[in-house]
Amino acid sequence: MKEFNNAKAREGAELVTRSGKPVKILLFDRNSKDFPIVAIINNREVIQVTENGKYFKDKDSDKDLMLK
């Protein structure tokens, strides 16, 4: 896995969570300054993340987005 890259994600790169679960981006432009990306993990759990793919702004999480 590689660190999340917003540009590559917008181009359709395959994404996973830090824990390896498949992720699909639903929105890149949610009306939120801090968490503009909306994604779905494993077709089950909808989450919001920062523009850098972080689930929390100040620490790592198993739900952070990564490039596969």
NORRA-V919319 format. One record per residue. N is the residue number from 0. PHI is phi in degrees with one decimal (999 if undefined). OMEGA is omega in whole degrees, -180 to 180 (* if undefined). Layout:
BEGIN
[[N;PHI;OMEGA] [N;PHI;OMEGA]]
END
This chain:
BEGIN
[[0;999;179] [1;-122.4;178] [2;-58.5;179] [3;-60.3;177] [4;-131.9;-175] [5;-58.9;-179] [6;-62.2;180] [7;-67.4;177] [8;-63.0;178] [9;-64.8;179] [10;-81.3;176] [11;104.3;179] [12;-59.1;177] [13;-69.3;-178] [14;-121.8;173] [15;-140.4;172] [16;-79.7;177] [17;-57.3;179] [18;-87.3;173] [19;96.9;-180] [20;-82.1;-179] [21;-66.3;-177] [22;-134.1;171] [23;-124.6;176] [24;-83.3;176] [25;-95.9;-180] [26;-144.2;172] [27;-103.3;-170] [28;-127.7;175] [29;-57.7;-178] [30;-75.3;180] [31;-149.2;180] [32;-65.9;-174] [33;-89.5;-176] [34;-132.2;-174] [35;-81.2;-178] [36;-99.4;176] [37;-112.1;-178] [38;-134.8;176] [39;-123.2;-179] [40;-97.2;173] [41;55.8;-177] [42;55.0;-177] [43;-133.3;-171] [44;-115.6;178] [45;-89.2;-180] [46;-131.4;173] [47;-118.3;-179] [48;-134.7;178] [49;-70.3;178] [50;-65.1;176] [51;-97.3;177] [52;79.5;-177] [53;-92.6;177] [54;-72.6;173] [55;-113.5;-179] [56;-70.2;-169] [57;-118.4;178] [58;-156.3;178] [59;-76.0;179] [60;-145.4;174] [61;-64.2;-179] [62;-94.6;175] [63;-61.5;179] [64;-85.4;-179] [65;-137.4;171] [66;-80.6;-179] [67;-73.4;*]]
END
